[in-house]
Every structure is written in structure tokens, then in C-alpha cells.
Amino acid sequence: MPNHEYLQPIEQEDVIFIESQDLRLEIGKASGAIRRVTMKRFTDPSTGKPLQFSGPYPILRVKVGEQQVTARLVKAEASNVMIEHLDNKGDRYNISYSLDKGDGLVDIGVSLISEHSDARETEVLFTSTWTKGDSLSSRYNMLEASLVRQNESGKISHQRYIPRFRVEKNVPRGTFLAALSERHFCQALKSSAGTLEVRLIPSADGTIAVAETAKAVREADGTIRYSAAAYFGPRDYFRLKAAGFEQAFGIGVIGQIGLILLMALNMIASMTRNYGVAIVLFSLLITTLTSPLTLISMRSMKKMQQLKPQVDRITAQHKNDQMKANQAIFALYREHRVSPLSGCLPVLLQMPIFIALFQAMSHFIELRGKPFLWIHDLSLPDRLAHLPISLPVIGKDLNALPIIMAAAMYFQTKLSQQATTATEANQTLKMLSGPLMPLMFCFMFYSFPSGLVLYWLSNTVGSLVLYRLTK
């Protein structure tokens, strides 16, 4: 375990618990550190108990002044606690935690009374760590740090860091919010005023750590005070926004469109009471809304089928000059306002929607642990079976949903293949609209959350039904 001045391994000490509807915190009476966080609304699938987060170090530790000498419990209530510390200079400082607000929020207060210094300000050091607590495979559950900065012009930027850090690393100034996370859960610390000076800290394997220093200013009564807010909960935009931490992770313009789509999905799920069914219905709704453009593509394909005899005659007429044949064929297409790419249009239409959903749904907590048919968790690949050996790309998990999706895509693209001719100019197009594209999508989607694959499969099947109805 790395030995670092900011990190102190958890030691034996008396503890006190405070809790709200969302959280239960274990706090050391001597250290004043948050040692363990229990998220009461979420279950650990391996134990069936509320999900707990802890590690080799305290999750959040606050330090003011010099070496601690004594500690005393000043206040202990169901959702509030205050611990007084006395350092080796005789300075007294209090650390308080309050869970009154709910929504995964913890209000942190620090006050320092010094009889040995008249300094206008002092430093408050927060040491934050996070160790994965959700029982997901490490392949789908990665630790990261996200720092939110604001420059002099007011522009917000996000910087992402992946452990492990072999040496201490200072990050650019201007950080006002720091978050440590795994895929679905996180902690975030936000300064009440000013910015945080943040350093990335080397830590034990499987743990990420940062040190955040803030400036606390002396007030009129001579006491130096500082306050901050911490969030412990899902790394879900809607939950973060409810707690006032929506800036913790950048979502982007496309992701914001995805959030709107998720709101529609949530509305459907509230009626079906099953997210698998909701995803299928939502996908079919999107297919219906985009059907006018899909029908234009289908009409273009039919025109190409009608033009096939003329294309064959042009090919035979210029069989010794492929360039002239291609020029004549494309001139024919332009005259009749058709495009050889029309068969790929349904897929191309859906890609921006899918990308938006992918960005928004990647950390969507509502899918975690939700089953559908043979799928145990819509936030993970469907894992129909476990293979005895590990295969390239796919590993040891046999995921059926991407294979079914690829088969449906093959039948869909086969329709467009029937409308093309065998000239050299469109051999690449025929290959892409044949087995190659479905295979590419199968491998690309193989490790995606099954909820996203289910969406794409439902969309593909809906397009096939639409084609049959309009044929």
C-alpha cells in the first residue's frame, strides 16, 4: 500500500452513525473521517443488502491545523454530528456533517478557533478516495476522477483522469468541483466559495484518491469558517441535478438530446413498469416517427429495382469500359432521382439517435439490475452463457442479443442488396449492405449494455415490419 502524507489507512477507533432516507455514514470519533457509506436505496446483488462503499482509506477526511492531539464528540443526532479536535498548538477546530437535505447530500462545516495566530485565513484539506463497491465485472466498471474547472472568462471545462497515479500530480487551478466514480456510483465535493487546489494522489490498486485544499477565511467574531457540500450516490444526471451536482460530469450537446429521450423512456417505463418492455415500445415509437424518411428510402429502392433492366443493358453495352458504364449508370440514377446509398439510409438515420442514447444511458441508474426475458441486467451485456474458453474480442461471455441483432440487420440490408446491380462500382456498397455491416455491428455492440442492443434490435425489426407493410 503506498505511503503518502495525505493518505492514512483506516485504523481501529470508535465510530458513530448518522443517516437519512438515502445514506448511512460511518464516521470515526477520533479521526472525524467518513469511513463507510451505505446507499440505502440500492442493493448489492451479491448479498441482497444495501450497497456499501469502503476501502483501505477513509472515503472522506477533513484536516485543519497541525497534528491532532485529542478529539471529543460535541453533538450526535440521528442525521447530524460534530466532532471537536485539539491540535498540538492548542488550536480548536470542529468538523460537522449533516444529512438533513437528503438526495445523497452531505453538508460539511469546519470552524477553527485559534488563540495563537491572527492569520486571516487557513487551509482546509479534504482527502477523498473511492474504491469500487458495485459488484460489476471490472471490464465494465472503471474508476475515474473528473475535475470541473472554470476559467477567467467563466467557461466550464471537464478533465477526466484514469488511475493509477504513480506520482503525485497537480492539476490546473480553477477547479471548483471534484468527483471520483465508478460506472454507476460516485462521490463529489463542491466548494461553497472559491476554488479547490487539487492533487491526484498515488493509492492502492483498485482505489483512486485526490487531495483538495480550500482556503477558509476569518470572520468578524474571530472564527475561521468554511463549508462544503459532498454528494454520495448514483452517477446519474437526473440524480446529480436533483442534488445540485449536475456539473460533476460533462454530458455534451448530443448527450443532452439523449437526456430528453431518456425522459420519454422513463415516462413509458412508468406505465409498463418494466424497462425492457419500455425500451421496445420506445424504439418502435422512434421507428414510427422516422418512418416518413424510411419510406422515401424504400421508394428509392423500388425505383432502383425498376431501373435494373436499363442498368443491365448499360453494363452489357460498355462491358469493355467499366468507367463509361459507371458514368452512364449514375447519370441514369440522377435522371430518375435515386441513390445507390438509399438502402443504408434507415441505418444512417438512426445512428445520431443511438449515439445520443448511448451517451445518456451509459450511467443511467434506472437500468441497473433491471431484468427482461433472459437478461439479468439491462445495464450490462445479456450474458446468455459462460464459455469454457476465452475467445478473441468476445471473451468468455456468450451474448445472444448482439447475434440476434446482427441477423435482423442482415435481413434488413438484404433488401437493399436486391436493388443494386453487379457492377464493379457498387461492389463495396453491396459488401457493406450484405454480411459485412451486420458483422461489424455485432462485434461493435458485443460489450454494449443490453438495453442499448435491445433498442437497436427493436428498431431493426420495426423497420423490417414497416417494409413488409408498405411493399
N, C-alpha and C positions, 0 to 999 in steps of 0.2 A: 504494500500500500504506500503510495507516495507520501513523503513527509514534507508538508508545506505549511508555512506560517499561518495561512488563512484557514486551513482545514484541520479540524480537531475531531478524531474519531469519537463516536458515541461511547460514553462511559456510563457505568452504573451510577444512578442517582435517583432520588425520589422524584416522582412525576405527578402532574395534575392534568386533568382532562377538562376541556371545555367543548361545547358542541352547539350546533344549530340544526336546522332541518336538513342541511346539505352536508355538513362537515362535522368531524370529531377530531380534535387536535390533542396530541400528547405533548406536553411541554415540561421540560426539565426544571425543577425548582431551583437548582443551583446554577445551571447554565443559562436559563431563560430562553433556551432554543426550542424550536418546534422539531421534535424528534420523529414524529409519525403523523401521517394524515390519512384519515379514513373518509372515503367518499360514500356516504350512506345511501345515495340513490342508485349506485351501480354495484353490480355483483361480480365477484371473481368466479368465472365459470369452473375453475378447478376445485374450488372449495364450497361454492354456493353462498359464501358470506360476503358482507360489504367489502368493497375493494380497498385495500390498504397500500400505502406507499411509504417506504422507508429505505434506508440504505446504510452503508458503513459510516456515513457522516450525518449530522443533523440536516434536515431539509432546509431550514432557515435559521440562521443565527445572527443576532444583533450584538454589536460590541461598541461601547463608548469608553473612552478613558484608557487607563493603564491596566496592569494585571489585576484581575478580580481577587478580592480577599474573602469577603463574606457575601451571602445572599439571604434575603428574607422575603417571605410571601406577604405582600401588603393587602391584596384583595383577591378573593377567589369566589367567583359566582359561576352560575351554570354556563354563561356564554362570555364571561369576561375574567381576565386575570391580570394582576400587576405584580411584578417582582422587583424588589429593590436590591441594588448592588452597591457595595462599597469597595473602592479600589485602594491601592496601596498608598495613594496620596491623601486619602480621607475624603475624596470626592464621592458624592452620592448620585447615582442615576437610576431611574425607573424605566422599566420596559413593560408595556401593556399590550395585550391582544384582545380584540373584541370581535365577536361573530354576530353582532346584533342585526346587521343588514341582510344576511343570507346571500343567496346567489353565488356561493363559493367565495365570498369576500371576507377578508380579514383586515381590520383596521389596526395599524401598528402605531403606537405612540412611544416617544422617547423624550425624557426630560432629564436634564443634568443640573445639579446644584453644586457649584464649586466655590469653596472658600479659599482656594489657593491660587486662583487665576481670575483675571478680569478680561480675558480674551473675548472678543466679540462673537467668535464662532468656534465650533469644534467639529471634528469629523465623526460621522456615524458610519460604521462598517457593517454591511449586510453580506453574509456569505450564504449563497444559495446553491443547493445541489439537487440533482434529480437522478434517481435510479429507477429503471423500468419496473413497473409494478403490474402491468396488464399482461396476462398470460397468453400473449400472441407470439408466434414464431418470430425470432429476431430478423428473419428475412423480410417481414412485413412491418416491423416495429423498430424504427430507428430513432436514436436520441439526437437532439439538435438544440442549439441555442439561437434565439432570434433577438436581435437588438434593434430597437426603434429609435432613430435619431431625427433631429430637426436642425436644419442649418440656419444660418443667419437670415435667409430670405423666407423662412417658415416652411420650406419644403420638407415633407416627411419621407424618410427612406428606411428600408429594412435591410439588415445584414444578417445572413444566415451562416452559422458555424457548425461543423460536424466534429465530434470528438474522435480520437482522443488528442489532448494537447500535451505535448512532451515538455514544453517550457511555458512559463507564464507569458501571456500576450496581452498588451494593452490595446484597446480598440479606440477608434476615433472619438473625440469628445462630442458632446451634444446628445448623448443617449438619455432618454427620459423614461424608457420602459425596457425591461429585460425579461425574457421568457425562456424557460427551459422546458423541453417537452419530449414526449414520445409520440406515437402516432395519434392516439385518441385523447391523451390527458396531458396536463401541463401545470406549471406554476408560473406566475408572472408577478413582477414587482414594479410598482409605479410610484415615482416620487411625487409628493404633494406640491412641491415647489422646486424650481431649479432642475438641474440635470444630475445624472449619476456618472461617476467615473468608474468605468467597468474594466475588469481584467479577467481574462479566461485563465482558469487555474488547472494545472495537471491534477488528475484524480485517479482513483482506482478504475480498473476495467469495468465497463458497464455503468459508469457514473459520469455525469457531466457537472462541472462546477464553475461558478463565476463569483467574483468579489465585486461588490458595488459600494462605492463610497459616496456619501452625500454630505453636504455642509449644513449644520444646524446653527441657527443664529440666536444670540441672546436677546431676550425680550425685556420689556420695561421693568419687570419685577426682579430682574437679575437671573432668571432661569433660562437656560438654553433648551429650546424645544424643537422637536422635529416629528413629522408624521408621514406615514406612507401607507399604501394600500397593497395588499397581496391578494392574488386570485389562485385558488386551487380548484381545478375542475376540468371538464371536457375541453378539448381543443376544437371547439365547435363555434363557428362565427356567431350564431344566434345566442348561445350561452354567454360567450365573451361580451357581446354587445349589451346583454342584459346586466352584466356586471360592470360595464363601463370600460372594458378592456378590448374593444373591437380592433384597436390598432396593433394588438400584440403580434399578429401575423398578417402579412400583406396578402390581399386577395386578388388584386388586379382588376382591370375592366372586364375581361372575359369571365373571371370568377364572380364578379358582381351580377352578371347576367345569369350565371349558374345559380346564384342565391335566389334570384326571382323564380327560377324553375323549381328549386327545392321547396319554395313556399307553396307552389302549386302541388308538388308531390305530397307535401305534408297535409294539405287540405284533402287530397284524395285518400291518404292513409287514415285520416281521422274518420272517414266514412267506411272504409273497408276493414279497418282495424288489422290490417296485415300489409307490411311494406312490400312484400313480394307481389301481391295482387296489385297494390298501388303502382308499382313500377311498370307492370304490364299495361295497366289501363292508361297510365301517364304516357308511355311510349306510343300506344295506339292513338292517343289524343294528338300527340305531336305529328304522327303519320298523317292523321286526318287534316290537320291544319296546313301541312305542307303538300297535301295531295294535288292542288292545282298545278304546282311546278312539276310534280311527278307525272301528272297526266300529260303535260307538254312534252316531257321526255319520252313517254310511251308513244305519243303521236309521231314524234320524230323517228322513233324506231320502226313504227309501221310504215312510214314513208320510205325508209331505207329498204325495207323488205319489198315494197312495190317497185323500187328502183333497181333491184338486184338484177333483173334480166338485162337492163341497159348497161349496168356495170360489167356484167359478164361479156356483153358484146364489145365494150371498150377494151376490156382486158384481152379478148381474142384478137381484136384489130391491131393492138400495139404490143403483141406478145414478145416482140424482139426489142422493144424500147420501153422499159419499165417507167422511166421518168415521164414520158409523154402520157402513158396510161394513167399514172397517178395524177398528173395535171388535169387530164380530161375528167377523171372521176371526181376530183374535188370541185371542178367547175360545175359538174352536174349537181353535186350536193349544194353548192351555193345557189344555183338557179332554183332549186326546189326548197331552199332554206332548211336544210337538215345538217346535222353534225354527227360525225362518227363517234364523238365523245358522249353522245346523248345517253347511251346505256349506263355510263358511270355517274350521270347527274344525280340520281337518287342517293347514292352513297356520298357524293360531294356535298349535297345539300345538308345532310345530317351531321357531317363532321364538326362544323362550328358549334352546334348544339351539344354534341357529345363532349367536345373539349371543355366547354363551359361547365357541363355537369361533372366532368372528371375533376376539375379544379375545386369545385364547390363541395363535391361529395367525398373527396378523399379523406376528410376528417369529420364527416357528418356522423355525430354520435348516435343518432336515432337508428342507424343501420347496424350498429354493433350488437352482436348476439341475436339478431332477428332471423328466424328460420323461414324457409319456404321450400316446400317439396323435400328433396333430399339435401338441400343446402342448410347447413347448421348456422351460418353466419353470413349475412349479405354483405358485410364489410370485408370479407376475405374470399379468396378463391373457393369454389364449391367443394373440392376435395372429395370426390366420389369414392376413391380407394387410395390405399398407400402401396406403392410399388416396392417389390423386394430389392430393386437396384435403383441407383440414381442415373437418370438419363440426361444427356446434354439438353440445355435450355429449360426442360420441364421439371428436372429434379426427380424427387420420389413421389410427388403427388400427382394422381390421375384426376385432372379436372375435366369433367364431361361437358360443362356448359360451353366453353370455347370451341370444342369439337362440333357440338350441335350447331352452334352459331356459324361455323365455317361451312358446314353442309348447307345450311339455309342460304348463306351468301352465294354459294356455288350455283344453286338453282336460280337465284335471282340474277346473277351475272350471266348465266347460260342463256337467258332471254335476250340479253344484248348481244351475245355472241352470234345468235342466229341471224341478226340483222346486218352483220358485217360480211365482207367478201374476203376471198383468199389471196388478195394482192399482197405483195411484199410491204407495201406502205402501211398496212394495218396489222401486220403480224404481231408487233409489240402490243398493240391495243387488244388483239384477240387473246394474247397470252395473259395480259392483265385482267381481262374480263372473263378469263377461264379459271383454271385451278390456282394460278399463282396468287391472285389477290386474296381469296379466302384463306389460303395457307399462311400468307403474311399476317393477316388479321388474327388468325388462330394463335400464332406464336406471340404476336404483339399483345394480345388480350389474355394470354395464358395465366399471368400472375395478377391480373386486374381484380378488383373486388367483384364478386359475383353479381352484385346489384347492378353494376355498370354493364357487365356482359349480358345480363338478363334484359336490360334496356335495349341494347343493340340487337339482340336476338328477336325481341318482340317487334322492334321496328322493321327488321328484315322480313319477318313473317307477315306483318301487316302490309308491307309493300307488295309481297307476292299475292296476297289475297286481293288487294286493290287491282293489281294487273289482271288477275283472272276475272274479276267482276267487270272490268272495262274492255276486255278483249273482244 
